[in-house]
Amino acid sequence: MAAEKPTQDVEQAYPVAGSDGLDLGFGEREKALVWKQDLRIVPLCAGIYLLCYLDRSNIGNAKILNEDTHNDLLSETNMTSYQYTIALMVFLIAYALFEVPSNYFLKKLRPSRWIAFLMLSWGATTMGLGGVHNYAQVTGLRFLLGVAEAGLFPGFVYYLTFWYRNSERSMRVALILASATLAGAFGGAIAYGVGHMNGAHGLSAWRWLFIIEGAPSCASSVLVWFFLPDYPESVHWLNAEEKELAAERLRLEGSHGNASAMSWGDAKAVLTDWRLYAHYAVYFGISTPFSSLSLFTPAITSGLGYSNLRAQLMTVPPYAVAYVVTVVVAWSADYFNSRGLHSAIFSFIGAMGFLASAVLPAEAYLSRYGCLIVAASGAFACIPPLLGWLSSNLRSTAGAGLAIALNVSFGAPGQIVGVWIYKSDEAKIGYPTGHWTNAALLLFVAAGCIHLRLYYGWRNSRGSVDGSGKKYAY
């Protein structure tokens, strides 16, 4: 639930003098604090998520890397396309099972410690994939990769509630999530370069791909352990006045590092708030396009007339455009305080991109490539406002970690759907099943956002939610 901003209370309680001896305005002091936090938090978190996304999606690049010489992942492990899909699904099953427990440990063990441990785990697992020889080994390591990566994204969304107000989170979530689009762009470029290493030191290029992309996560975990800030009240780079200002800013609409662990009452309040399940259902709808684009963009571009290493390179533009669109949409959603409407509009745009891809002739390569760019931009851009909208409408900060983890967990079945809809036997006819499915689900997301927006408007028109003057955020 959206909380009123305690601007005047903070300004009266914490006047701070500037270097010229005059009191700085509250707005300037708050902006300075938020900027100081941004410099320490956002680039580091974006870099972490970039590495995470790179390590989860590189199996899609490995699948087609040097397949013309039969040095690809499937050929050398004797896996069928069906077994490959099972390996993708197993990752997502582990991802769904371990999201909620991981958010619990993030608070219990401190964010810096827990996220560093997860990074080391998924980096080592990714490097291990460079040594697999059969289907069982691929599937087992993909399960472990899902366990390790499960807690990162819901953990980040929860983590930001310790540092930022409701109106500030969508943009930060977008900058972190948009690094996934950068990872997709970098992944294609890296795979293109690594493809030329085929046979180096007796290893196929796809093995080098896993090793090269897993190593930075392992090395970076040390930096995260020491440099990721935990909570405003515990960091050394905020002075006493800044810590007080940070605490007061989030008194009504943030989580607190020194708060007690979530009680059963907090958990029950989240689990029985049926309104939240509408948010979860909408997130399920967006998860299928997100998952399928993550894993099958190389295969989709390969089916657009591009072959071998050029197919890897052509995955870069859709992700690059999606990065820009995602950041701009998140900024606009925060600026206009209208997250539901932004998510509805861009999920509809994404649906039109997939719909056009489905109805265009299979040989219309250039047009369908343009549609892929539109579809990816719309699908990615609507996710940060959705997450910001959910966190803005939570009644209890204590239960925020559970609600956010549940939201992402409900998306896991949608991601499992995403691994099945792009069928290898439909490559020559343009993957119609995948495009139709994604178009339908994005239209469902748009309709769900509109209905939620209307519901919150109706509730607000009847007065405050709980008698305190607080209203639901749009």
LOVO-929084 format. One record per residue (C-alpha): z, x, y. Coordinates in pm, whole numbers. Layout:
Z	X	Y
Z	X	Y $
...
//
This chain:
Z	X	Y
0	0	0 $
-88	133	338 $
208	231	550 $
233	225	927 $
214	568	1086 $
552	683	1219 $
387	863	1509 $
624	760	1784 $
936	827	1576 $
820	1177	1495 $
720	1252	1853 $
1062	1148	1984 $
1255	1332	1716 $
1066	1661	1718 $
943	1774	2060 $
807	2126	2034 $
740	2358	2327 $
416	2545	2359 $
373	2910	2457 $
350	2814	2824 $
691	2648	2811 $
549	2295	2830 $
588	2041	2553 $
281	2017	2337 $
156	1664	2276 $
240	1513	1939 $
-125	1476	1850 $
-192	1845	1908 $
113	1951	1709 $
23	1726	1419 $
-338	1845	1418 $
-218	2206	1419 $
9	2136	1121 $
-262	1958	921 $
-511	2235	995 $
-259	2495	881 $
-211	2303	557 $
-585	2261	510 $
-650	2634	531 $
-396	2703	256 $
-472	2410	26 $
-825	2271	44 $
-1040	2584	-14 $
-817	2697	-300 $
-815	2355	-468 $
-1191	2320	-423 $
-1244	2661	-581 $
-1022	2570	-875 $
-1207	2245	-937 $
-1543	2420	-906 $
-1444	2654	-1190 $
-1308	2363	-1393 $
-1625	2159	-1357 $
-1842	2462	-1429 $
-1657	2521	-1756 $
-1670	2159	-1870 $
-2039	2100	-1794 $
-2197	2431	-1895 $
-2245	2303	-2250 $
-2530	2094	-2107 $
-2699	2412	-1986 $
-2627	2589	-2316 $
-2796	2306	-2507 $
-3142	2377	-2364 $
-3108	2746	-2269 $
-3390	2940	-2441 $
-3464	2652	-2675 $
-3832	2755	-2675 $
-3735	3064	-2878 $
-3470	2874	-3080 $
-3189	3078	-2925 $
-3012	2771	-2785 $
-2669	2637	-2878 $
-2787	2372	-3123 $
-3031	2597	-3307 $
-2786	2884	-3361 $
-2494	2662	-3469 $
-2716	2435	-3683 $
-2591	2129	-3495 $
-2778	1803	-3476 $
-2809	1601	-3155 $
-2562	1351	-3302 $
-2306	1625	-3373 $
-2355	1759	-3022 $
-2274	1415	-2881 $
-1961	1395	-3098 $
-1847	1731	-2957 $
-1891	1593	-2605 $
-1696	1279	-2694 $
-1406	1471	-2849 $
-1357	1651	-2517 $
-1322	1316	-2342 $
-1079	1176	-2599 $
-849	1472	-2537 $
-907	1429	-2163 $
-788	1067	-2178 $
-483	1137	-2394 $
-338	1420	-2188 $
-389	1308	-1826 $
-63	1116	-1789 $
157	1382	-1961 $
-6	1651	-1751 $
81	1476	-1424 $
442	1459	-1543 $
452	1834	-1605 $
286	1907	-1270 $
591	1762	-1094 $
840	1891	-1351 $
720	2254	-1353 $
578	2284	-996 $
206	2251	-917 $
134	2624	-883 $
281	2709	-1223 $
127	2421	-1412 $
-223	2448	-1264 $
-228	2826	-1321 $
-138	2767	-1687 $
-414	2508	-1721 $
-668	2745	-1566 $
-583	3026	-1802 $
-607	2785	-2095 $
-944	2635	-2014 $
-1091	2972	-1911 $
-991	3132	-2242 $
-1121	2831	-2435 $
-1457	2846	-2254 $
-1493	3214	-2335 $
-1409	3129	-2696 $
-1709	2896	-2707 $
-1922	3207	-2669 $
-1821	3305	-3022 $
-1874	2979	-3212 $
-2101	2960	-3516 $
-2082	2601	-3639 $
-2021	2240	-3546 $
-1651	2242	-3643 $
-1575	2537	-3414 $
-1762	2381	-3121 $
-1583	2049	-3166 $
-1238	2205	-3203 $
-1273	2418	-2891 $
-1414	2128	-2690 $
-1103	1927	-2784 $
-878	2209	-2659 $
-1087	2232	-2343 $
-1028	1861	-2283 $
-653	1906	-2329 $
-645	2188	-2073 $
-870	2026	-1812 $
-723	1675	-1842 $
-452	1725	-1585 $
-645	1895	-1308 $
-825	1619	-1120 $
-553	1350	-1140 $
-309	1631	-1069 $
-492	1722	-748 $
-504	1360	-631 $
-129	1334	-693 $
-65	1677	-542 $
-229	1577	-213 $
23	1293	-172 $
288	1563	-112 $
94	1700	185 $
-122	1431	348 $
-105	1076	477 $
-307	793	328 $
-568	815	603 $
-615	1189	543 $
-657	1202	167 $
-1010	1074	105 $
-1165	1361	299 $
-957	1620	115 $
-1029	1460	-222 $
-1398	1462	-127 $
-1399	1831	-41 $
-1237	1905	-377 $
-1453	1664	-577 $
-1768	1776	-396 $
-1711	2121	-539 $
-1819	1960	-868 $
-2162	1907	-716 $
-2159	2270	-604 $
-2062	2368	-958 $
-2359	2170	-1085 $
-2586	2353	-843 $
-2433	2693	-922 $
-2435	2613	-1293 $
-2809	2561	-1292 $
-2869	2876	-1090 $
-2634	3082	-1307 $
-2794	2949	-1625 $
-3135	3043	-1486 $
-3017	3400	-1431 $
-2822	3430	-1755 $
-3124	3300	-1945 $
-3287	3638	-1882 $
-2998	3808	-2065 $
-3103	3663	-2399 $
-3040	3925	-2667 $
-2840	4159	-2443 $
-2589	4352	-2657 $
-2688	4133	-2950 $
-2574	3807	-2791 $
-2785	3504	-2710 $
-2796	3390	-2348 $
-2594	3071	-2413 $
-2307	3286	-2547 $
-2317	3499	-2233 $
-2312	3179	-2028 $
-1976	3068	-2174 $
-1826	3416	-2145 $
-1942	3476	-1788 $
-1834	3134	-1663 $
-1498	3131	-1842 $
-1378	3472	-1722 $
-1332	3377	-1351 $
-1096	3093	-1446 $
-874	3332	-1641 $
-868	3587	-1360 $
-811	3326	-1087 $
-510	3176	-1264 $
-306	3475	-1146 $
-399	3405	-784 $
-315	3036	-822 $
29	3119	-964 $
118	3312	-649 $
-85	3145	-373 $
-107	2771	-441 $
166	2612	-224 $
392	2366	-402 $
559	2142	-141 $
593	2150	240 $
970	2192	217 $
946	2503	-4 $
670	2716	153 $
746	3018	369 $
447	2982	605 $
586	2671	775 $
874	2717	1018 $
1171	2483	1026 $
1023	2255	1291 $
693	2231	1105 $
873	2145	783 $
1064	1867	958 $
745	1734	1111 $
570	1748	771 $
855	1560	606 $
871	1291	872 $
494	1242	868 $
513	1153	498 $
846	967	505 $
676	631	447 $
345	723	288 $
378	1036	82 $
545	1188	-222 $
829	1434	-193 $
885	1757	-379 $
1263	1722	-377 $
1255	1363	-501 $
1395	1281	-842 $
1163	1233	-1134 $
1000	896	-1184 $
1241	642	-1330 $
1162	372	-1585 $
1185	120	-1301 $
914	308	-1109 $
695	323	-1418 $
748	-47	-1493 $
653	-140	-1136 $
323	49	-1173 $
247	-81	-1522 $
306	-446	-1426 $
122	-439	-1093 $
-186	-622	-1216 $
-369	-566	-887 $
-399	-197	-979 $
-594	-280	-1294 $
-882	-396	-1074 $
-890	-43	-929 $
-882	100	-1281 $
-1171	-122	-1390 $
-1380	-10	-1094 $
-1306	353	-1176 $
-1417	290	-1534 $
-1751	178	-1393 $
-1810	492	-1188 $
-1701	726	-1469 $
-2009	670	-1686 $
-2261	787	-1422 $
-2030	1076	-1330 $
-2002	1188	-1692 $
-2367	1146	-1784 $
-2490	1334	-1478 $
-2241	1612	-1549 $
-2367	1665	-1901 $
-2730	1557	-1903 $
-2882	1658	-1569 $
-3045	1965	-1733 $
-3188	1741	-2005 $
-3305	1483	-1749 $
-3486	1745	-1541 $
-3633	1888	-1860 $
-3781	1543	-1922 $
-3939	1542	-1576 $
-4203	1796	-1664 $
-3992	2108	-1610 $
-3939	2333	-1907 $
-3708	2611	-2022 $
-3547	2811	-1738 $
-3726	2615	-1464 $
-3545	2301	-1582 $
-3216	2481	-1516 $
-3326	2574	-1165 $
-3438	2219	-1082 $
-3083	2087	-1137 $
-2979	2258	-813 $
-3132	2024	-545 $
-2975	1696	-673 $
-2630	1852	-671 $
-2682	2023	-336 $
-2782	1697	-166 $
-2497	1512	-339 $
-2249	1765	-197 $
-2353	1695	162 $
-2361	1317	114 $
-2019	1312	-58 $
-1848	1501	224 $
-2012	1292	500 $
-1925	962	329 $
-1563	1064	276 $
-1530	1165	640 $
-1676	833	748 $
-1448	636	512 $
-1139	805	658 $
-1261	785	1017 $
-1335	412	1000 $
-1045	345	760 $
-1285	152	539 $
-1286	301	190 $
-1374	-8	-13 $
-1686	-86	188 $
-1808	274	175 $
-1763	284	-203 $
-1949	-47	-239 $
-2243	68	-28 $
-2294	402	-198 $
-2242	274	-550 $
-2519	24	-470 $
-2743	306	-342 $
-2675	502	-660 $
-2758	194	-868 $
-3093	161	-692 $
-3170	525	-771 $
-3106	473	-1142 $
-3285	138	-1140 $
-3597	290	-988 $
-3585	573	-1244 $
-3573	315	-1523 $
-3873	108	-1406 $
-4103	388	-1291 $
-4363	514	-1541 $
-4242	805	-1751 $
-4516	1029	-1612 $
-4415	964	-1246 $
-4226	1292	-1246 $
-4200	1355	-871 $
-4088	1000	-789 $
-3833	999	-1067 $
-3700	1336	-951 $
-3646	1187	-604 $
-3467	892	-765 $
-3240	1135	-950 $
-3135	1287	-617 $
-3060	940	-473 $
-2872	834	-787 $
-2658	1148	-797 $
-2577	1126	-426 $
-2467	762	-449 $
-2269	804	-770 $
-2073	1107	-650 $
-2020	985	-292 $
-1834	667	-382 $
-1562	840	-588 $
-1343	1002	-316 $
-1307	679	-113 $
-1215	495	-434 $
-934	740	-507 $
-815	738	-147 $
-818	358	-151 $
-600	346	-460 $
-342	593	-330 $
-330	408	4 $
-233	86	-170 $
48	207	-395 $
382	46	-327 $
597	325	-468 $
554	695	-397 $
765	771	-705 $
510	601	-929 $
207	753	-756 $
159	1022	-1021 $
153	762	-1300 $
-83	526	-1117 $
-329	802	-1030 $
-324	942	-1384 $
-373	593	-1530 $
-667	538	-1298 $
-842	852	-1418 $
-744	777	-1780 $
-913	438	-1758 $
-1221	629	-1653 $
-1218	830	-1976 $
-1371	550	-2190 $
-1642	523	-1927 $
-1706	895	-1959 $
-1729	854	-2337 $
-1997	590	-2282 $
-2175	845	-2067 $
-2221	1091	-2353 $
-2413	836	-2563 $
-2655	672	-2323 $
-2903	959	-2271 $
-3064	964	-2614 $
-3264	1270	-2714 $
-3536	1055	-2876 $
-3601	889	-2536 $
-3686	1209	-2351 $
-4060	1141	-2354 $
-4020	789	-2215 $
-3777	886	-1936 $
-3434	800	-2082 $
-3444	426	-1993 $
-3120	342	-2175 $
-2921	590	-1966 $
-3074	481	-1637 $
-3033	106	-1702 $
-2672	153	-1813 $
-2578	359	-1508 $
-2752	113	-1275 $
-2562	-181	-1425 $
-2226	-7	-1405 $
-2277	103	-1044 $
-2362	-256	-951 $
-2036	-356	-1122 $
-1855	-98	-907 $
-2012	-238	-591 $
-1917	-595	-683 $
-1563	-488	-776 $
-1513	-309	-444 $
-1632	-610	-247 $
-1402	-845	-437 $
-1102	-613	-391 $
-1181	-581	-21 $
-1191	-959	15 $
-868	-996	-182 $
-682	-748	38 $
-815	-917	348 $
-688	-1252	220 $
-347	-1108	137 $
-317	-944	477 $
-412	-1269	653 $
-104	-1429	497 $
126	-1173	657 $
280	-844	541 $
297	-766	173 $
672	-730	143 $
810	-850	477 $
818	-501	628 $
502	-535	833 $
303	-316	594 $
-39	-436	488 $
-293	-340	229 $
-551	-80	322 $
-919	-167	317 $
//
